[in-house]
Each structure stands twice: as C-alpha cells, then as structure tokens.
Amino acid sequence: MTKAQLDLLVLAWQDGRSEAFVLLYQFYQPKLKLFAGYLLGNPAVAEDLVQNVWLKLSQRIQRLDDPRVFGSWLYKAVRWQVLDWQKSASQRHDVALDDNTASMLFYTPPQGEDELYQAIGTLASAEQQVVLLHYFHQCELTEVALILNLPLGTVKSRLYRARQQIKQQLDGETDEK
C-alpha cells in the first residue's frame, strides 16, 4: 500500500468509514505486534497492548491533524503503551526501573541466528531502536525521530554509529574464520 493510500484511509477513518479502519488495521497490526514483541519479548502481552492502542486511537483519531504522521503516531503510541506496562509491572513486583530497563532492549536475537542478527543484538538499546525501526519496520528517519521523540540529527548519528559497530563486528567475525 502506498503512503498516499494510507493517508487517504486515515482521512476516511476520520470521516467515520469503518472499512478504512479495517484496512489500516490489517496493514499495521502485524507490524505493530512485531514491534511490541521486540520491546517486550512476550508476544501475548504485546498483542494485548497493541489492541489497547487501537482502542485508544479509535477514540482519538479526530485529534490527528496530519494524516501523514499516522504511522509514527501509531508506533509512538505502542511504545508508550509498552513503557507504561513495564512501569506498572515493575511497581507490582517492587522492581526498580533503571535507565537501561526504561529504554528497553528492543531485540534479543534468536539462538542460532546468523551473524547480522547477533551483531544487532549486541548494540546498545538506543542504536537497536533506530536500526529496528528504520530497517525492520521501514520507517523513514523523520518517522523514527517522531517515534523516539529525538532530533533527526541524533537519529542519524545513532544509525551511523550502529552501522559502524555492526560492520566492525561482522568484519571481526570473518577475520576469525
């Protein structure tokens, strides 16, 4: 689906057309579940949190002034929902939520995956967030900046740093073989 088609669907949803909501849901739902799953490491909880986001957004869709930012608005809502859930979970279990936990480890590489996934898994969470949103979720850098509430220059520098670290790790592994 093109960006223009998505923008038109957002406008149609704002006009009250439920079929537009269904199409947006079908397009974004798998991506959002994957995103939340990376954040949490728990697919069941991730699915519940994403559903909560859709419910909240259905009540707030009229507040969105620019349909072009809908995707980043959606990802940002999921990110905040996950943060809220993590904070409440840590309070229920009397666990302190330090900066590393709050910033979240976005990606834990599956056992036995190739070197690229392992290299991404060793990045600091700030770099992981940028890499995963940009490459795995095909978000433009401006969208990544909106989702993470960062200046565009910071997003670019984190992406550059992450690429350099991944390249260094992959070059180091090929030298060892």
ChimeraX attribute file (.defattr): number of C-alpha atoms within 10 A of each C-alpha:
attribute: neighborCount
match mode: 1-to-1
recipient: residues
	/A:1	7
	/A:2	7
	/A:3	11
	/A:4	11
	/A:5	11
	/A:6	19
	/A:7	18
	/A:8	15
	/A:9	21
	/A:10	26
	/A:11	20
	/A:12	15
	/A:13	20
	/A:14	19
	/A:15	12
	/A:16	13
	/A:17	13
	/A:18	13
	/A:19	12
	/A:20	19
	/A:21	18
	/A:22	12
	/A:23	15
	/A:24	19
	/A:25	13
	/A:26	11
	/A:27	13
	/A:28	13
	/A:29	16
	/A:30	12
	/A:31	14
	/A:32	23
	/A:33	21
	/A:34	18
	/A:35	25
	/A:36	25
	/A:37	21
	/A:38	20
	/A:39	23
	/A:40	21
	/A:41	16
	/A:42	11
	/A:43	16
	/A:44	12
	/A:45	16
	/A:46	24
	/A:47	18
	/A:48	12
	/A:49	24
	/A:50	26
	/A:51	16
	/A:52	15
	/A:53	21
	/A:54	18
	/A:55	11
	/A:56	12
	/A:57	16
	/A:58	13
	/A:59	9
	/A:60	11
	/A:61	18
	/A:62	14
	/A:63	9
	/A:64	15
	/A:65	10
	/A:66	10
	/A:67	18
	/A:68	17
	/A:69	16
	/A:70	17
	/A:71	20
	/A:72	19
	/A:73	17
	/A:74	18
	/A:75	26
	/A:76	19
	/A:77	20
	/A:78	25
	/A:79	22
	/A:80	16
	/A:81	18
	/A:82	23
	/A:83	18
	/A:84	14
	/A:85	16
	/A:86	18
	/A:87	17
	/A:88	14
	/A:89	13
	/A:90	14
	/A:91	12
	/A:92	9
	/A:93	9
	/A:94	9
	/A:95	11
	/A:96	11
	/A:97	15
	/A:98	9
	/A:99	8
	/A:100	11
	/A:101	14
	/A:102	14
	/A:103	15
	/A:104	21
	/A:105	21
	/A:106	26
	/A:107	22
	/A:108	16
	/A:109	17
	/A:110	10
	/A:111	8
	/A:112	8
	/A:113	9
	/A:114	10
	/A:115	15
	/A:116	13
	/A:117	16
	/A:118	19
	/A:119	19
	/A:120	24
	/A:121	18
	/A:122	17
	/A:123	20
	/A:124	16
	/A:125	18
	/A:126	18
	/A:127	22
	/A:128	22
	/A:129	26
	/A:130	26
	/A:131	24
	/A:132	19
	/A:133	21
	/A:134	18
	/A:135	10
	/A:136	12
	/A:137	15
	/A:138	12
	/A:139	19
	/A:140	13
	/A:141	17
	/A:142	17
	/A:143	23
	/A:144	26
	/A:145	20
	/A:146	19
	/A:147	24
	/A:148	18
	/A:149	11
	/A:150	12
	/A:151	12
	/A:152	15
	/A:153	12
	/A:154	12
	/A:155	25
	/A:156	16
	/A:157	13
	/A:158	19
	/A:159	21
	/A:160	15
	/A:161	14
	/A:162	21
	/A:163	17
	/A:164	12
	/A:165	17
	/A:166	21
	/A:167	14
	/A:168	12
	/A:169	18
	/A:170	16
	/A:171	11
	/A:172	11
	/A:173	12
	/A:174	9
	/A:175	8
	/A:176	7
	/A:177	5
